[in-house]
Amino acid sequence: YAEAAKWYRGAAGQGGAQAQYRLAHSYARGEGTEADNVSAHMWFNLAAASFPAADTRNRTAAARSRDTVAGKMSAEQIAEAQRLAREWKPQ
């Protein structure tokens, strides 16, 4: 899991929607990285926006996963995740 998270992080940082989605799951589940709902929410949010508009299945899955993670977060944590997503730039 740690090796997968490393590769997902690199591809997600370049704007890869599928990698963003998988990295978000890594953070949500604590697989290969520390569990971190703020990071999971941020990456799910970015993935939902990064999948092509025609890819409704993956866009919807990312948005639903983001909303599920949000149910475990405080309002302050959600605001922080949203701020991080707004400020994110591809590397």
The first five atom37 places (N, CA, C, CB, O) and aatype in JSON, in Angstrom:
{
  "aatype": [18, 0, 6, 0, 0, 11, 17, 18, 1, 7, 0, 0, 7, 5, 7, 7, 0, 5, 0, 5, 18, 1, 10, 0, 8, 15, 18, 0, 1, 7, 6, 7, 16, 6, 0, 3, 2, 19, 15, 0, 8, 12, 17, 13, 2, 10, 0, 0, 0, 15, 13, 14, 0, 0, 3, 16, 1, 2, 1, 16, 0, 0, 0, 1, 15, 1, 3, 16, 19, 0, 7, 11, 12, 15, 0, 6, 5, 9, 0, 6, 0, 5, 1, 10, 0, 1, 6, 17, 11, 14, 5],
  "atom_mask": [
    [1, 1, 1, 1, 1],
    [1, 1, 1, 1, 1],
    [1, 1, 1, 1, 1],
    [1, 1, 1, 1, 1],
    [1, 1, 1, 1, 1],
    [1, 1, 1, 1, 1],
    [1, 1, 1, 1, 1],
    [1, 1, 1, 1, 1],
    [1, 1, 1, 1, 1],
    [1, 1, 1, 0, 1],
    [1, 1, 1, 1, 1],
    [1, 1, 1, 1, 1],
    [1, 1, 1, 0, 1],
    [1, 1, 1, 1, 1],
    [1, 1, 1, 0, 1],
    [1, 1, 1, 0, 1],
    [1, 1, 1, 1, 1],
    [1, 1, 1, 1, 1],
    [1, 1, 1, 1, 1],
    [1, 1, 1, 1, 1],
    [1, 1, 1, 1, 1],
    [1, 1, 1, 1, 1],
    [1, 1, 1, 1, 1],
    [1, 1, 1, 1, 1],
    [1, 1, 1, 1, 1],
    [1, 1, 1, 1, 1],
    [1, 1, 1, 1, 1],
    [1, 1, 1, 1, 1],
    [1, 1, 1, 1, 1],
    [1, 1, 1, 0, 1],
    [1, 1, 1, 1, 1],
    [1, 1, 1, 0, 1],
    [1, 1, 1, 1, 1],
    [1, 1, 1, 1, 1],
    [1, 1, 1, 1, 1],
    [1, 1, 1, 1, 1],
    [1, 1, 1, 1, 1],
    [1, 1, 1, 1, 1],
    [1, 1, 1, 1, 1],
    [1, 1, 1, 1, 1],
    [1, 1, 1, 1, 1],
    [1, 1, 1, 1, 1],
    [1, 1, 1, 1, 1],
    [1, 1, 1, 1, 1],
    [1, 1, 1, 1, 1],
    [1, 1, 1, 1, 1],
    [1, 1, 1, 1, 1],
    [1, 1, 1, 1, 1],
    [1, 1, 1, 1, 1],
    [1, 1, 1, 1, 1],
    [1, 1, 1, 1, 1],
    [1, 1, 1, 1, 1],
    [1, 1, 1, 1, 1],
    [1, 1, 1, 1, 1],
    [1, 1, 1, 1, 1],
    [1, 1, 1, 1, 1],
    [1, 1, 1, 1, 1],
    [1, 1, 1, 1, 1],
    [1, 1, 1, 1, 1],
    [1, 1, 1, 1, 1],
    [1, 1, 1, 1, 1],
    [1, 1, 1, 1, 1],
    [1, 1, 1, 1, 1],
    [1, 1, 1, 1, 1],
    [1, 1, 1, 1, 1],
    [1, 1, 1, 1, 1],
    [1, 1, 1, 1, 1],
    [1, 1, 1, 1, 1],
    [1, 1, 1, 1, 1],
    [1, 1, 1, 1, 1],
    [1, 1, 1, 0, 1],
    [1, 1, 1, 1, 1],
    [1, 1, 1, 1, 1],
    [1, 1, 1, 1, 1],
    [1, 1, 1, 1, 1],
    [1, 1, 1, 1, 1],
    [1, 1, 1, 1, 1],
    [1, 1, 1, 1, 1],
    [1, 1, 1, 1, 1],
    [1, 1, 1, 1, 1],
    [1, 1, 1, 1, 1],
    [1, 1, 1, 1, 1],
    [1, 1, 1, 1, 1],
    [1, 1, 1, 1, 1],
    [1, 1, 1, 1, 1],
    [1, 1, 1, 1, 1],
    [1, 1, 1, 1, 1],
    [1, 1, 1, 1, 1],
    [1, 1, 1, 1, 1],
    [1, 1, 1, 1, 1],
    [1, 1, 1, 1, 1]
  ],
  "atom_positions": [
    [[0.82, -1.2, 0.0], [0.0, 0.0, 0.0], [0.86, 1.26, 0.0], [-0.93, 0.0, 1.2], [0.53, 2.25, -0.66]],
    [[1.96, 1.24, 0.73], [2.82, 2.42, 0.8], [3.39, 2.75, -0.58], [3.95, 2.22, 1.81], [3.44, 3.92, -0.97]],
    [[3.81, 1.74, -1.31], [4.36, 1.96, -2.65], [3.28, 2.5, -3.59], [4.95, 0.65, -3.21], [3.53, 3.41, -4.38]],
    [[2.08, 1.94, -3.5], [0.97, 2.42, -4.34], [0.66, 3.87, -4.01], [-0.29, 1.54, -4.14], [0.49, 4.69, -4.92]],
    [[0.6, 4.22, -2.73], [0.29, 5.59, -2.32], [1.35, 6.55, -2.86], [0.2, 5.7, -0.78], [1.04, 7.67, -3.26]],
    [[2.6, 6.11, -2.87], [3.69, 6.95, -3.4], [3.45, 7.26, -4.88], [5.05, 6.25, -3.21], [3.58, 8.41, -5.3]],
    [[3.11, 6.25, -5.65], [2.87, 6.44, -7.08], [1.6, 7.25, -7.33], [2.77, 5.09, -7.79], [1.57, 8.1, -8.22]],
    [[0.56, 6.98, -6.55], [-0.67, 7.76, -6.68], [-0.39, 9.23, -6.39], [-1.76, 7.23, -5.73], [-0.89, 10.11, -7.1]],
    [[0.41, 9.49, -5.34], [0.72, 10.87, -4.97], [1.4, 11.6, -6.12], [1.61, 10.89, -3.71], [1.07, 12.75, -6.41]],
    [[2.36, 10.94, -6.76], [3.06, 11.56, -7.87], [2.14, 11.87, -9.04], [0.0, 0.0, 0.0], [2.18, 12.97, -9.6]],
    [[1.32, 10.89, -9.42], [0.41, 11.1, -10.56], [-0.71, 12.08, -10.2], [-0.19, 9.75, -11.01], [-1.13, 12.87, -11.04]],
    [[-1.18, 12.02, -8.96], [-2.23, 12.94, -8.52], [-1.71, 14.38, -8.54], [-2.74, 12.57, -7.1], [-2.43, 15.3, -8.91]],
    [[-0.46, 14.54, -8.14], [0.14, 15.87, -8.14], [0.26, 16.47, -9.52], [0.0, 0.0, 0.0], [0.38, 17.69, -9.66]],
    [[0.24, 15.63, -10.54], [0.29, 16.1, -11.92], [-1.1, 16.29, -12.51], [1.08, 15.13, -12.77], [-1.24, 16.68, -13.67]],
    [[-2.14, 16.02, -11.72], [-3.5, 16.26, -12.17], [-4.24, 15.03, -12.66], [0.0, 0.0, 0.0], [-5.34, 15.16, -13.21]],
    [[-3.68, 13.84, -12.48], [-4.35, 12.62, -12.92], [-5.58, 12.31, -12.08], [0.0, 0.0, 0.0], [-5.46, 12.03, -10.88]],
    [[-6.75, 12.36, -12.69], [-8.0, 12.18, -11.95], [-8.08, 10.81, -11.27], [-9.19, 12.34, -12.89], [-8.46, 10.73, -10.1]],
    [[-7.72, 9.75, -11.98], [-7.8, 8.41, -11.39], [-6.84, 8.28, -10.21], [-7.5, 7.34, -12.45], [-7.17, 7.67, -9.2]],
    [[-5.64, 8.84, -10.34], [-4.68, 8.81, -9.25], [-5.17, 9.64, -8.06], [-3.31, 9.33, -9.72], [-4.99, 9.24, -6.91]],
    [[-5.8, 10.78, -8.34], [-6.37, 11.59, -7.25], [-7.42, 10.8, -6.5], [-6.97, 12.89, -7.8], [-7.48, 10.84, -5.27]],
    [[-8.25, 10.09, -7.25], [-9.31, 9.28, -6.65], [-8.72, 8.16, -5.78], [-10.22, 8.69, -7.75], [-9.17, 7.93, -4.66]],
    [[-7.73, 7.49, -6.31], [-7.13, 6.37, -5.56], [-6.33, 6.88, -4.36], [-6.21, 5.55, -6.48], [-6.33, 6.23, -3.31]],
    [[-5.66, 8.01, -4.5], [-4.94, 8.58, -3.36], [-5.92, 8.98, -2.27], [-4.11, 9.81, -3.8], [-5.66, 8.77, -1.08]],
    [[-7.05, 9.55, -2.66], [-8.08, 9.9, -1.68], [-8.52, 8.67, -0.9], [-9.29, 10.55, -2.38], [-8.68, 8.74, 0.32]],
    [[-8.72, 7.56, -1.59], [-9.09, 6.32, -0.9], [-7.98, 5.88, 0.06], [-9.38, 5.19, -1.92], [-8.26, 5.39, 1.15]],
    [[-6.73, 6.05, -0.34], [-5.62, 5.69, 0.54], [-5.69, 6.48, 1.83], [-4.27, 5.93, -0.16], [-5.52, 5.93, 2.92]],
    [[-5.94, 7.8, 1.71], [-6.07, 8.63, 2.91], [-7.32, 8.27, 3.72], [-6.11, 10.11, 2.53], [-7.27, 8.23, 4.95]],
    [[-8.41, 8.0, 3.05], [-9.66, 7.68, 3.75], [-9.54, 6.38, 4.54], [-10.82, 7.58, 2.76], [-10.09, 6.26, 5.63]],
    [[-8.82, 5.42, 3.99], [-8.7, 4.1, 4.62], [-7.43, 3.93, 5.45], [-8.74, 3.03, 3.56], [-7.3, 2.96, 6.19]],
    [[-6.51, 4.87, 5.32], [-5.23, 4.73, 6.02], [-4.4, 3.6, 5.44], [0.0, 0.0, 0.0], [-3.7, 2.9, 6.17]],
    [[-4.48, 3.41, 4.13], [-3.73, 2.36, 3.47], [-2.51, 2.95, 2.76], [-4.62, 1.59, 2.46], [-2.65, 3.65, 1.76]],
    [[-1.34, 2.67, 3.29], [-0.11, 3.19, 2.72], [0.24, 4.57, 3.2], [0.0, 0.0, 0.0], [1.29, 5.12, 2.84]],
    [[-0.61, 5.14, 4.0], [-0.42, 6.47, 4.55], [-1.26, 6.57, 5.82], [-0.81, 7.59, 3.52], [-2.12, 5.72, 6.07]],
    [[-1.02, 7.58, 6.6], [-1.87, 7.8, 7.77], [-3.27, 8.17, 7.32], [-1.29, 8.92, 8.69], [-3.44, 8.9, 6.34]],
    [[-4.27, 7.67, 8.01], [-5.64, 8.08, 7.7], [-5.75, 9.59, 7.93], [-6.68, 7.3, 8.58], [-5.3, 10.1, 8.96]],
    [[-6.35, 10.27, 6.98], [-6.45, 11.73, 7.05], [-7.68, 12.16, 6.24], [-5.14, 12.42, 6.49], [-7.64, 12.22, 5.02]],
    [[-8.77, 12.44, 6.96], [-10.01, 12.8, 6.27], [-9.92, 14.11, 5.53], [-11.13, 12.86, 7.26], [-10.57, 14.27, 4.49]],
    [[-9.14, 15.06, 6.02], [-9.0, 16.34, 5.33], [-8.35, 16.12, 3.96], [-8.16, 17.35, 6.18], [-8.82, 16.63, 2.95]],
    [[-7.27, 15.35, 3.94], [-6.6, 15.05, 2.67], [-7.49, 14.21, 1.77], [-5.27, 14.32, 2.92], [-7.54, 14.44, 0.56]],
    [[-8.2, 13.25, 2.35], [-9.1, 12.41, 1.54], [-10.16, 13.28, 0.88], [-9.77, 11.32, 2.42], [-10.42, 13.15, -0.31]],
    [[-10.78, 14.16, 1.64], [-11.81, 15.05, 1.11], [-11.25, 15.91, -0.01], [-12.4, 15.94, 2.22], [-11.86, 16.04, -1.07]],
    [[-10.08, 16.5, 0.23], [-9.46, 17.36, -0.77], [-9.24, 16.6, -2.08], [-8.13, 17.92, -0.26], [-9.6, 17.1, -3.15]],
    [[-8.65, 15.4, -2.0], [-8.35, 14.63, -3.22], [-9.62, 14.11, -3.89], [-7.43, 13.47, -2.9], [-9.68, 14.07, -5.12]],
    [[-10.63, 13.72, -3.12], [-11.89, 13.32, -3.74], [-12.5, 14.51, -4.47], [-12.89, 12.77, -2.68], [-13.03, 14.36, -5.57]],
    [[-12.44, 15.68, -3.85], [-12.98, 16.89, -4.46], [-12.26, 17.2, -5.78], [-12.86, 18.08, -3.49], [-12.89, 17.51, -6.79]],
    [[-10.93, 17.12, -5.75], [-10.16, 17.38, -6.97], [-10.46, 16.33, -8.04], [-8.66, 17.4, -6.66], [-10.59, 16.66, -9.21]],
    [[-10.58, 15.07, -7.64], [-10.88, 14.01, -8.6], [-12.24, 14.25, -9.25], [-10.86, 12.63, -7.91], [-12.39, 14.1, -10.46]],
    [[-13.23, 14.61, -8.45], [-14.57, 14.86, -8.99], [-14.53, 15.96, -10.04], [-15.55, 15.25, -7.86], [-15.26, 15.91, -11.03]],
    [[-13.68, 16.95, -9.83], [-13.56, 18.05, -10.8], [-12.66, 17.7, -11.97], [-13.02, 19.28, -10.1], [-12.79, 18.28, -13.05]],
    [[-11.74, 16.75, -11.79], [-10.75, 16.42, -12.82], [-11.24, 15.39, -13.84], [-9.5, 15.92, -12.17], [-10.79, 15.39, -14.98]],
    [[-12.14, 14.51, -13.43], [-12.65, 13.54, -14.4], [-13.39, 14.3, -15.5], [-13.59, 12.48, -13.71], [-14.06, 15.3, -15.21]],
    [[-13.29, 13.86, -16.73], [-14.01, 14.55, -17.81], [-15.51, 14.57, -17.55], [-13.72, 13.86, -19.15], [-16.06, 13.66, -16.94]],
    [[-16.17, 15.61, -18.01], [-17.61, 15.76, -17.79], [-18.39, 14.55, -18.31], [-18.12, 17.04, -18.47], [-19.42, 14.19, -17.74]],
    [[-17.91, 13.94, -19.37], [-18.6, 12.77, -19.94], [-18.44, 11.53, -19.07], [-18.06, 12.49, -21.33], [-19.2, 10.57, -19.23]],
    [[-17.49, 11.53, -18.16], [-17.24, 10.38, -17.28], [-18.07, 10.52, -16.0], [-15.73, 10.25, -16.93], [-17.54, 10.67, -14.9]],
    [[-19.38, 10.46, -16.18], [-20.28, 10.69, -15.05], [-20.13, 9.63, -13.96], [-21.71, 10.73, -15.53], [-20.32, 9.92, -12.78]],
    [[-19.8, 8.41, -14.33], [-19.66, 7.34, -13.34], [-18.56, 7.68, -12.34], [-19.37, 6.0, -14.03], [-18.78, 7.62, -11.13]],
    [[-17.37, 8.02, -12.83], [-16.26, 8.32, -11.93], [-16.44, 9.64, -11.22], [-14.96, 8.33, -12.71], [-16.07, 9.77, -10.05]],
    [[-17.0, 10.64, -11.91], [-17.26, 11.93, -11.24], [-18.22, 11.74, -10.08], [-17.83, 12.96, -12.25], [-18.03, 12.3, -9.0]],
    [[-19.26, 10.95, -10.31], [-20.25, 10.69, -9.26], [-19.66, 9.9, -8.12], [-21.46, 9.95, -9.84], [-19.93, 10.18, -6.95]],
    [[-18.84, 8.89, -8.44], [-18.2, 8.08, -7.4], [-17.3, 8.94, -6.52], [-17.39, 6.93, -8.02], [-17.3, 8.8, -5.3]],
    [[-16.53, 9.82, -7.14], [-15.64, 10.7, -6.37], [-16.44, 11.65, -5.48], [-14.73, 11.5, -7.32], [-16.1, 11.86, -4.32]],
    [[-17.5, 12.21, -6.02], [-18.33, 13.14, -5.23], [-19.02, 12.41, -4.08], [-19.39, 13.81, -6.13], [-19.09, 12.94, -2.97]],
    [[-19.51, 11.22, -4.32], [-20.15, 10.45, -3.24], [-19.15, 10.07, -2.16], [-20.81, 9.18, -3.8], [-19.45, 10.15, -0.97]],
    [[-17.95, 9.67, -2.58], [-16.91, 9.33, -1.61], [-16.53, 10.56, -0.79], [-15.67, 8.75, -2.32], [-16.34, 10.47, 0.43]],
    [[-16.41, 11.7, -1.45], [-16.12, 12.95, -0.74], [-17.2, 13.24, 0.3], [-16.02, 14.14, -1.73], [-16.89, 13.61, 1.44]],
    [[-18.45, 13.06, -0.08], [-19.55, 13.33, 0.84], [-19.57, 12.35, 2.0], [-20.88, 13.28, 0.09], [-19.94, 12.71, 3.12]],
    [[-19.18, 11.1, 1.75], [-19.11, 10.11, 2.82], [-18.04, 10.51, 3.83], [-18.81, 8.7, 2.25], [-18.27, 10.44, 5.04]],
    [[-16.88, 10.91, 3.34], [-15.8, 11.36, 4.22], [-16.24, 12.6, 4.99], [-14.51, 11.65, 3.42], [-15.94, 12.73, 6.18]],
    [[-16.94, 13.5, 4.33], [-17.41, 14.73, 4.99], [-18.29, 14.42, 6.19], [-18.17, 15.61, 4.0], [-18.3, 15.18, 7.16]],
    [[-19.02, 13.31, 6.13], [-19.88, 12.91, 7.26], [-19.1, 12.57, 8.51], [0.0, 0.0, 0.0], [-19.68, 12.47, 9.59]],
    [[-17.79, 12.39, 8.39], [-16.93, 12.05, 9.53], [-16.11, 13.25, 9.99], [-16.0, 10.9, 9.16], [-15.26, 13.12, 10.88]],
    [[-16.36, 14.41, 9.39], [-15.53, 15.58, 9.63], [-16.31, 16.71, 10.3], [-14.93, 16.08, 8.32], [-17.53, 16.78, 10.21]],
    [[-15.57, 17.58, 10.97], [-16.17, 18.79, 11.53], [-16.29, 19.83, 10.43], [-15.32, 19.34, 12.72], [-15.69, 19.69, 9.36]],
    [[-17.07, 20.87, 10.69], [-17.22, 21.96, 9.72], [-15.87, 22.61, 9.44], [-18.22, 23.0, 10.23], [-15.59, 23.0, 8.3]],
    [[-15.03, 22.73, 10.46], [-13.71, 23.34, 10.29], [-12.82, 22.48, 9.39], [-13.04, 23.55, 11.65], [-12.09, 23.0, 8.56]],
    [[-12.89, 21.16, 9.57], [-12.1, 20.27, 8.73], [-12.56, 20.32, 7.27], [-12.18, 18.83, 9.26], [-11.73, 20.31, 6.36]],
    [[-13.85, 20.38, 7.05], [-14.38, 20.48, 5.69], [-13.92, 21.79, 5.05], [-15.92, 20.39, 5.69], [-13.51, 21.81, 3.89]],
    [[-13.99, 22.87, 5.8], [-13.54, 24.16, 5.28], [-12.06, 24.12, 4.92], [-13.8, 25.29, 6.31], [-11.65, 24.68, 3.9]],
    [[-11.25, 23.46, 5.74], [-9.81, 23.33, 5.46], [-9.58, 22.51, 4.2], [-9.08, 22.69, 6.66], [-8.75, 22.87, 3.36]],
    [[-10.3, 21.4, 4.04], [-10.17, 20.56, 2.85], [-10.57, 21.33, 1.6], [-11.03, 19.29, 2.99], [-9.92, 21.21, 0.56]],
    [[-11.63, 22.1, 1.69], [-12.07, 22.9, 0.55], [-11.06, 23.98, 0.2], [-13.43, 23.53, 0.84], [-10.83, 24.25, -0.97]],
    [[-10.48, 24.59, 1.21], [-9.44, 25.61, 0.98], [-8.24, 24.99, 0.28], [-9.01, 26.28, 2.31], [-7.71, 25.55, -0.68]],
    [[-7.81, 23.82, 0.76], [-6.67, 23.14, 0.15], [-6.95, 22.78, -1.31], [-6.31, 21.88, 0.95], [-6.08, 22.91, -2.16]],
    [[-8.17, 22.33, -1.58], [-8.54, 21.99, -2.96], [-8.53, 23.23, -3.85], [-9.94, 21.32, -2.99], [-8.07, 23.18, -4.99]],
    [[-9.03, 24.34, -3.34], [-9.05, 25.59, -4.12], [-7.63, 26.07, -4.43], [-9.82, 26.69, -3.38], [-7.38, 26.59, -5.52]],
    [[-6.72, 25.9, -3.48], [-5.36, 26.41, -3.63], [-4.44, 25.44, -4.36], [-4.79, 26.72, -2.28], [-3.33, 25.81, -4.73]],
    [[-4.87, 24.21, -4.56], [-4.03, 23.19, -5.19], [-3.7, 23.56, -6.63], [-4.72, 21.83, -5.16], [-4.53, 24.08, -7.37]],
    [[-2.46, 23.29, -7.0], [-2.01, 23.5, -8.39], [-1.21, 22.28, -8.81], [-1.16, 24.82, -8.53], [-0.46, 21.73, -8.01]],
    [[-1.37, 21.84, -10.06], [-0.58, 20.69, -10.54], [0.91, 20.99, -10.46], [-0.98, 20.33, -12.0], [1.34, 22.14, -10.61]],
    [[1.68, 19.96, -10.21], [3.14, 20.13, -10.1], [3.81, 19.85, -11.41], [3.71, 19.23, -9.01], [5.04, 19.94, -11.5]]
  ]
}
